[in-house]
Amino acid sequence: MQELTTIILASSKGADMKSAKPLYTHEICGQAMISYVTEVGLRAGSGSLVVALNNSNYDIESLLPDSSIIVNQGEAESVGNALSLLRSDIEKNIDGTVLLLPGNCPAIKDETIKAAYDFHIAKENMVTVFSTPEGSLSDICFINTKAILKLFDSEFIGEDINELYTSDILKIYFKKGLKLFNYITSQPEELIVVNNRQSLCEAEQVIQTRIINRHMENGVTFHFPATCMIHPKAKIGMDTEIYQGTVIKGETKIGTGCTIGPNTMIEESILGNNVSALNAVILQSQVGDSTNIGPFAYIRPGSKIGDHIKIGDFVEIKNSVIGDNSKVPHLSYIGDSDIGKGVNIGCGSITVNYDGRQKHRTVVEDDAFIGCNVNLVSPVVVKHNAFVGAGSTITKEVPEYSLAIARSSQTIIADWVRKKGLDKK
């Protein structure tokens, strides 16, 4: 079989997008548009992947696969200019095929490209153009190397190659009588070209539907899926239920039997089995099995929450470890802390981790009990099986099996209300 070279055309300035960002960096379901195209190019079996950029979007280089060959077109945008810069490389693969793939066609599927390539080879076409069932041609096409080389002959094309775009090239081939065929895609939405906000939205809807359908086929339930956004690299276990308003970003992994949402965002995190996350935000953290998060809980980066834990309403956890079977039920801030197993953190208790210059860690060992409205001023240690009384501000180590109380004694002033004339008669 002929060697396939994929040239991804990513030189458009994307003026219709009305954006300071390069066209190809706009995200679809949390992933840059160009990444969909490069991934498809690699999965389609290309021997080499070339990406043509220009000065207006050269900073997308960091989003490209390491194996990519990058061509800088300077200020040019045309396909012909990209081909002229690649002439020496194209000539080395004289019997090969080139796939021209616009970088703003993120909905094309690799299986479609593979099928079209097989069609191109079987029919011995010089040129194969992807088209809709209605006959609309796209800018995605296979062109044999020998046909590409004809474009470097000014007499053949009759104009400057540096002025040619894909549609111009196809017109020239048609006029010259080259063997040119359409490959009709069964799903025309694969050929969406993103050049403005409306087409970006259209492509995102198509891709998001695919992602969610794939998870459904693997045993995941979605309630009102149109309200959810799932990253293409997210993994979700069987029998997990995703409720409306859920956003799952990055390479998040969610175990089996979980309940996520409604109104929950999870980013670059790992959740175990049978986890519940309700009205919660979980960022770059780990959550163990059978743990309940929320409602209205905020898990910030660097947190590691164990098994059988309750993180309740209006609780914020930041860069902390919470041991198995512990509870932080409500209205607490736990930051830069190491909380042991079987610990109870009472309502309104917080770790005071910042002294105005540095963050310090708090340690609460196994089976300790922290009463309500306690301030643990770090660095401080509460040893195992110790109790801290409600309303205390703890600044020193609490020994094991001890009770620490750090609050003013209660004072009773008899008949004070009557003396002040505040009684209600």
KAURCOR-V965344 format. One record per residue. N is the residue number from 1. RES is the residue in one small letter. SS is DSSP state (@ for helix, = for strand, . for the rest). PHI is phi in whole degrees, 0 to 359 (none if undefined). D_LAST is the distance of its C-alpha to the last C-alpha in whole Angstrom. Layout:
# KAURCOR-V965344
[[N,RES,SS,PHI,D_LAST] [N,RES,SS,PHI,D_LAST]]
This chain:
# KAURCOR-V965344
[[1,m,.,none,100] [2,q,.,298,100] [3,e,.,286,97] [4,l,=,256,94] [5,t,=,248,93] [6,t,=,258,89] [7,i,=,249,89] [8,i,=,270,85] [9,l,=,266,85] [10,a,.,229,82] [11,s,.,249,83] [12,s,.,292,81] [13,k,.,282,79] [14,g,.,62,76] [15,a,@,299,76] [16,d,@,290,74] [17,m,@,286,71] [18,k,.,53,70] [19,s,.,215,69] [20,a,.,280,70] [21,k,.,272,70] [22,p,.,302,73] [23,l,@,311,74] [24,y,@,280,75] [25,t,@,267,71] [26,h,.,297,69] [27,e,=,268,67] [28,i,=,235,68] [29,c,.,55,65] [30,g,.,87,65] [31,q,=,236,68] [32,a,=,301,71] [33,m,@,304,73] [34,i,@,298,76] [35,s,@,293,75] [36,y,@,299,76] [37,v,@,288,79] [38,t,@,294,80] [39,e,@,296,79] [40,v,@,296,81] [41,g,@,301,84] [42,l,@,289,84] [43,r,@,291,84] [44,a,.,285,86] [45,g,.,95,89] [46,s,.,294,90] [47,g,.,289,92] [48,s,=,213,91] [49,l,=,240,88] [50,v,=,251,88] [51,v,=,238,85] [52,a,=,265,86] [53,l,=,240,84] [54,n,.,227,84] [55,n,@,299,82] [56,s,@,286,79] [57,n,@,224,78] [58,y,@,294,80] [59,d,@,285,76] [60,i,@,280,76] [61,e,@,306,79] [62,s,@,294,76] [63,l,@,271,75] [64,l,.,269,79] [65,p,.,300,80] [66,d,.,300,82] [67,s,.,280,86] [68,s,.,293,85] [69,i,=,261,88] [70,i,=,254,87] [71,v,=,241,88] [72,n,=,262,87] [73,q,.,272,88] [74,g,.,67,87] [75,e,.,264,86] [76,a,.,284,88] [77,e,.,236,86] [78,s,.,287,89] [79,v,@,292,90] [80,g,@,301,94] [81,n,@,297,93] [82,a,@,298,91] [83,l,@,294,95] [84,s,@,295,97] [85,l,@,291,95] [86,l,.,259,95] [87,r,@,306,99] [88,s,@,297,101] [89,d,@,290,98] [90,i,@,295,99] [91,e,@,296,103] [92,k,.,288,102] [93,n,.,244,101] [94,i,.,299,104] [95,d,.,259,104] [96,g,.,267,100] [97,t,=,229,97] [98,v,=,249,94] [99,l,=,259,91] [100,l,=,269,89] [101,l,=,229,85] [102,p,=,299,83] [103,g,.,286,80] [104,n,.,249,78] [105,c,.,241,79] [106,p,.,284,76] [107,a,.,270,76] [108,i,.,294,80] [109,k,.,257,80] [110,d,@,295,83] [111,e,@,294,84] [112,t,@,292,85] [113,i,@,296,87] [114,k,@,298,89] [115,a,@,296,90] [116,a,@,294,91] [117,y,@,294,93] [118,d,@,299,95] [119,f,@,298,95] [120,h,@,301,97] [121,i,@,289,99] [122,a,@,297,100] [123,k,.,274,101] [124,e,.,55,103] [125,n,.,288,101] [126,m,.,278,101] [127,v,=,220,98] [128,t,=,233,95] [129,v,=,248,92] [130,f,=,287,88] [131,s,=,215,88] [132,t,.,277,85] [133,p,.,301,87] [134,e,.,279,87] [135,g,.,98,89] [136,s,.,286,87] [137,l,=,276,88] [138,s,=,256,86] [139,d,=,266,87] [140,i,=,269,87] [141,c,=,203,91] [142,f,=,261,93] [143,i,=,226,96] [144,n,=,297,99] [145,t,@,304,100] [146,k,@,298,104] [147,a,@,287,102] [148,i,@,299,100] [149,l,@,296,103] [150,k,@,297,104] [151,l,.,290,101] [152,f,.,275,103] [153,d,.,263,106] [154,s,@,298,106] [155,e,@,291,108] [156,f,@,291,106] [157,i,@,269,103] [158,g,.,74,104] [159,e,.,200,102] [160,d,.,284,100] [161,i,@,301,98] [162,n,@,290,95] [163,e,@,260,94] [164,l,.,270,94] [165,y,.,252,91] [166,t,@,304,91] [167,s,@,299,91] [168,d,@,295,94] [169,i,@,298,96] [170,l,@,295,96] [171,k,@,297,97] [172,i,@,297,100] [173,y,@,300,101] [174,f,@,296,101] [175,k,@,295,103] [176,k,.,275,105] [177,g,.,79,106] [178,l,.,290,104] [179,k,.,287,103] [180,l,=,236,99] [181,f,=,231,97] [182,n,=,268,93] [183,y,=,251,91] [184,i,=,274,89] [185,t,.,278,85] [186,s,.,287,84] [187,q,.,238,80] [188,p,@,299,81] [189,e,@,295,77] [190,e,@,295,79] [191,l,@,261,80] [192,i,.,302,77] [193,v,.,254,78] [194,v,.,271,75] [195,n,.,224,75] [196,n,.,207,72] [197,r,@,293,68] [198,q,@,293,69] [199,s,@,289,72] [200,l,@,298,70] [201,c,@,297,67] [202,e,@,297,70] [203,a,@,295,71] [204,e,@,296,68] [205,q,@,297,67] [206,v,@,296,71] [207,i,@,291,70] [208,q,@,296,67] [209,t,@,299,68] [210,r,@,299,71] [211,i,@,299,69] [212,i,@,293,66] [213,n,@,299,69] [214,r,@,298,71] [215,h,@,293,68] [216,m,@,299,67] [217,e,@,298,71] [218,n,.,264,70] [219,g,.,98,67] [220,v,.,257,64] [221,t,=,261,62] [222,f,=,243,60] [223,h,.,259,57] [224,f,.,54,58] [225,p,@,298,60] [226,a,@,296,60] [227,t,@,265,57] [228,c,.,254,58] [229,m,=,232,61] [230,i,=,238,63] [231,h,.,294,65] [232,p,.,297,69] [233,k,.,260,69] [234,a,.,289,66] [235,k,=,240,66] [236,i,=,230,64] [237,g,.,282,65] [238,m,.,299,65] [239,d,.,67,63] [240,t,.,278,60] [241,e,=,245,58] [242,i,=,249,57] [243,y,.,262,54] [244,q,.,302,54] [245,g,.,78,53] [246,t,.,270,55] [247,v,=,237,57] [248,i,=,241,59] [249,k,=,247,61] [250,g,.,67,64] [251,e,.,275,66] [252,t,.,287,63] [253,k,=,238,64] [254,i,=,240,62] [255,g,.,284,62] [256,t,.,273,63] [257,g,.,66,60] [258,c,.,271,57] [259,t,=,237,54] [260,i,=,241,54] [261,g,.,93,51] [262,p,.,286,50] [263,n,.,56,50] [264,t,.,230,51] [265,m,=,239,54] [266,i,=,233,56] [267,e,=,230,59] [268,e,.,47,62] [269,s,.,232,60] [270,i,=,239,61] [271,l,=,246,59] [272,g,.,284,60] [273,n,.,272,60] [274,n,.,58,57] [275,v,.,271,55] [276,s,=,245,52] [277,a,=,229,51] [278,l,=,242,48] [279,n,.,48,47] [280,a,.,235,48] [281,v,=,238,51] [282,i,=,233,53] [283,l,=,239,56] [284,q,.,47,59] [285,s,.,220,57] [286,q,=,240,58] [287,v,=,230,56] [288,g,.,280,57] [289,d,.,288,58] [290,s,.,54,55] [291,t,.,254,52] [292,n,=,251,49] [293,i,=,242,48] [294,g,=,98,45] [295,p,.,282,43] [296,f,.,60,43] [297,a,.,255,45] [298,y,=,232,47] [299,i,=,256,51] [300,r,.,270,52] [301,p,.,305,56] [302,g,.,86,57] [303,s,.,268,55] [304,k,=,229,56] [305,i,=,251,54] [306,g,.,279,56] [307,d,.,269,56] [308,h,.,54,53] [309,i,.,244,50] [310,k,=,246,47] [311,i,=,247,46] [312,g,=,269,43] [313,d,=,285,40] [314,f,=,56,40] [315,v,=,244,42] [316,e,=,241,45] [317,i,=,242,48] [318,k,=,224,51] [319,n,.,49,54] [320,s,.,227,53] [321,v,=,250,54] [322,i,=,243,52] [323,g,.,285,54] [324,d,.,304,54] [325,n,.,65,51] [326,s,.,266,49] [327,k,=,225,45] [328,v,=,232,43] [329,p,=,287,41] [330,h,=,191,39] [331,l,=,57,38] [332,s,=,228,40] [333,y,=,240,43] [334,i,=,240,46] [335,g,=,236,49] [336,d,.,51,52] [337,s,=,229,51] [338,d,=,239,53] [339,i,=,258,51] [340,g,.,284,53] [341,k,.,275,53] [342,g,.,66,50] [343,v,.,267,47] [344,n,=,248,44] [345,i,=,255,42] [346,g,.,290,38] [347,c,.,304,36] [348,g,.,82,36] [349,s,.,277,39] [350,i,=,221,41] [351,t,=,260,44] [352,v,=,261,45] [353,n,.,259,48] [354,y,=,236,49] [355,d,.,261,49] [356,g,.,100,50] [357,r,.,231,54] [358,q,.,228,55] [359,k,=,267,53] [360,h,.,234,53] [361,r,.,261,53] [362,t,=,247,50] [363,v,=,239,52] [364,v,=,238,50] [365,e,.,278,52] [366,d,.,306,52] [367,d,.,63,50] [368,a,.,283,47] [369,f,=,232,43] [370,i,=,251,41] [371,g,.,290,37] [372,c,.,288,35] [373,n,.,54,35] [374,v,.,259,38] [375,n,=,254,40] [376,l,=,259,44] [377,v,=,271,45] [378,s,.,280,49] [379,p,.,283,51] [380,v,=,206,50] [381,v,=,233,51] [382,v,=,251,49] [383,k,.,287,51] [384,h,.,295,52] [385,n,.,62,49] [386,a,.,273,47] [387,f,=,242,43] [388,v,=,239,41] [389,g,.,290,37] [390,a,.,302,34] [391,g,.,79,34] [392,s,.,274,37] [393,t,=,247,39] [394,i,=,259,43] [395,t,.,241,45] [396,k,.,233,48] [397,e,.,301,50] [398,v,=,256,48] [399,p,.,294,51] [400,e,.,298,51] [401,y,.,62,49] [402,s,.,258,47] [403,l,=,250,43] [404,a,=,251,42] [405,i,.,231,38] [406,a,.,226,38] [407,r,.,206,34] [408,s,.,292,32] [409,s,.,291,31] [410,q,.,286,27] [411,t,.,246,25] [412,i,.,247,22] [413,i,.,249,20] [414,a,.,295,18] [415,d,.,61,15] [416,w,@,298,15] [417,v,@,297,12] [418,r,@,294,10] [419,k,@,298,14] [420,k,.,273,13] [421,g,.,71,10] [422,l,.,258,9] [423,d,.,287,6] [424,k,.,263,4] [425,k,.,267,0]]
